Amino acid sequence: MERNNLYPIFLKTAQLEVLIVGGGFVAEEKLHFLTKSSPDAKVTIVTPMIRKKTLDLAKRFGAKIVLKVYSRKYLNGKHIVVATTDSPQVNEKVYNDCRKQNKLVNVADNPPLCDFYMGGIVTKGNVKVAISTNGKSPTTAKRLRQFFEEVIPDDIHKMVQNLNDFRKTIKGDFEEKVDKMNEITEELVKSA
């Protein structure tokens, strides 16, 4: 049976440098999803040309724009790279350059040239759910995101805050605190 072996993580993109190579529709789409989830992400876009809508979105989130053709030098200081150009040769060059420098890279619409995928994300206050289809069906991830946006209550952040406040009052060692929190939150699963 096939299985998704990806390891999900939540990155503090305000502390990382993200590079998007390309300025077309796909760059806009990737920037939109990144800034929707992480509006404080530190982003640089390198492209010889940029669509007006992509430029407007980049300006709204304070992304740095470099109107130049991609060169390996633009990887300096970057942690995460997303290649979105319409040139397979440029995208492959970005991928190979990232491999040589141990940079995490995503080449849009080319799963074999991706270290990570940008999946569907649902955010409700402090609760964030990420959805992955292992790069096989972005449409399925989109539909699951829409489903979870509907079923997760908008005020779930209140419950999370209340549980956090309560957790701070629990006495005992780490194991006792975990047991108590498990006991309290077990009801969440039973009522579902």
N, C-alpha and C positions, 0 to 999 in steps of 0.2 A: 504494500500500500504506500502510495506517495505521501510525503509529509513535508510540512514547512519547517525547515531547520533554522530559519533566521532568528537572531536574538534581538528582541526589541529593547531599545534604550531611549531615554528622554534626554536630549542634549540641551545644555545651557548655551544657546546660540548667541546670547549677548556677550559671552566670554570667548567665543570662537570666531574665526574669520571664514566667511563663506564666499566662494567665487562662483559666479555664474558666467559661463562663456556662451555668448550669443545674445541677441537682442530682439528676437522675433516673438511669435505667439507662444512657442513652447517655453521660452525664457520667462515671459509674462506669467504663464500658467504656474511654473515652478516657483517664481517669486511670490505669486499670490498665495499659494498653499503654504509656503514657508512663513510669510508675514502674517497670514491669518492665524496661524498657530503660535508664532513667535514674533510679535510685532517689534521687538527690540533686537532682532537678529542683526548682526554686523555683516553687511553684504556689499561686495564689489561686483560690478558687471563689466566685462570686457567684451567689446563688440565694435566692428567698424561702422555698423549702422544699427539704429534702434527704432522700433515702432513707437509712435507717439503714446499709445496706451501703456506700453511697457515703461517708457520714460516717465510718464505721469505717476505710475505706481511706484517706481523706484524713488522718485523725488518725495512722494508722500511718506515713505518709510526711511528716508535718509540714506538710501543706498548710494555708494560712490560709483560714478559712471566713468569708464575709460574708453574713449572712442578710438580704439586701436585694434589691429588684427591680433589674434591670440599669439602669444609667445610664452615659452616656458618660464620666463622671468616673472610672469604674473602669478605664479604659484607661490612665490616667496611669502612666507608668513601666513599662508592659508592652511586651514585644517580640513575643510570640506569643499569639494568642487563638483559642480553640476555642468555638464556639457550639453548644450541645447541647439547647436547650429544645424543648418540643413546640409552641411557637408560631412559625409561619413569620414573623410580623410582627416578633417580638423578634429572631429570628435574622437577618432582613434588616436590621434596625436596627443590630445588632452589626456586620454586614458593611459597611454604609455608613459607620458611624462609623470603622471600621478603615481603610477606603479613604481617608477624609479625613485620617487621621493617619499614613498609611504604615505600618500595623501588618500583619504577616502574620496571615492569618485562615483558619480552616477552619470551615465551617458543615457540621455532620455531615449526611451523606446528601444533600448538595446540591452536587455537583461544580462547577457554574458559579459558586458563591459560595465557592470555595476557592482560596487561593494555594498550598496544599500539601495533601498527603494523608498520613495516618499509615498507612504500609504495614506489611507483615509484616516482622518482624525476628528474626534468629537471632543469638544471642550465645553465644560459646564463648571464655571468657577475654578476650583482647585482640582476638579476631576477631569482627567484626560484619558481617552481610550483611543489607542492606535490599532488600525486594521491593516492586515497584510494578506494578499493572495499569492505571495511568493513571486510577484511580478507577472503572474499569469492572466489576471483579469482585473484591471483597474476599475472597470464598470461595476463588478461585483463589490469591490471595496467601497465604491461610491454609494451603492444601494444599501450596504450594511451601515455605512456612516449615517445615511438618512434615517434608517431604522432606529439606530441608537440615539440619534438626536431627538427622536420622538418619544422613546420609552424612558430615557433617563430624565428624571424630573429637573426642571430649571433651578429649583431651590436645593439641589443636592449639596451645594456648597455649605448650606447651614448645618446639615447633618455632619459633614466632614469637620467643620469648625467645632461643633459641639463635642464630637468624639475626640478631637485633638485637645480641647480644653479639659475633658474628663481624663484623658490619658495622663495629663500632667499632674493630676491629683492622686493617682494610684500609687500606693506604697508597696515596697517589696523590691525584690531583685528583678532582673530583666525577664526571666522565665515567668515569674508570677504576673508581671504586667502583661506579657503576651497572652497568657492564659485568660486573664480577665478581659482583655480586649477581644479575644476570640469568642469568649462566652457572650459578650454583648452583641457583637456583630454577626453571630451565627443566625440570629433572627432575621437578618436581612436576606439571607439565602433561603430560609424556610418560607418566607412570605412571597418569594418570587415565583 
